[in-house]
C-alpha cells in the first residue's frame, strides 16, 4: 500500500476525484464471491514509458517488449505525452481560435467605425474648422481637437464594453482554464488598447482637417 501524487485522468479543468490503484489479485479478493466475470477484463489498457532518448526511437522497442510478453497483445496507438495532452486540449484551442477570429473582426470593425464617424464629422465641420483657423487657431490645435473627439468616442465605447464584459463573464467561464474571466489587468489593458485604436483611427481625418486651406473651405458654401 502506498500513496502517489494527484493524477488527472481526464481534461485538466475537470474536478479531481478520489482515486486509488489496486492490483487485480487484491481486487478479486476484496470483491470476493460477489465478483462476476464482467468485473475483470483485459480488453484495454495503457502503458506509460519514461525515456531519456527521443520517444520516436522507443516505439519499436516498446512493441518488441510487449510481443515478448504476449504475441496476442497489440499496441493500437503509440504517442508521446505531449500529443496525448494536445488531443485533449484540441476543443479548447478550436474555441480559442473562433473567439480570437471574432475578436480580431470586432477590432477591425471598431477601427473602421471610429474612422468613418470621425471622417464624416470632420467633413461636416470644415466650415467651423476653417473659421477657427482664420481666427488664429493653430493646425496643432485643430489636430488636437479631432483626436480629443475620437478619444471621447473611445471612452464611451470602453464604458459600454466593460459593462458588457462584466455581464458576459459568467458565460466565458466554461471556456477558460486557470484564467479569470474578469481579470482587472486584462480589462484595463483592453481599455487602453481601445483608446489607442481610437486615436490611431482618428489620425488620418485629423491630419486632413489640419491641412485644409481656410479660404478655400469658406468659399465652398
Buried (B, 14 or more C-beta within 10 A) or exposed (E): EEEEEEEEEEEEBEEEEEEEEEEEEEEEEEEEEEEEEEEEEEEEEEEEEEEEEEBEEBBEEBBEEBEEEEEEEEEEEBEBEEEEEEEBBEEBEEEEEEEEEEEEEEEEEBBEBBBEBBBEBBEEBBEEBBBBBEEEBEBEEBBEBBBEBBBEBBBEBBEEBBEEBEEEBEEBEEBBEEEEBBBEEEBEEBBEEBBEBBBBBBBBBBEBBBEBEBEEBBEEE
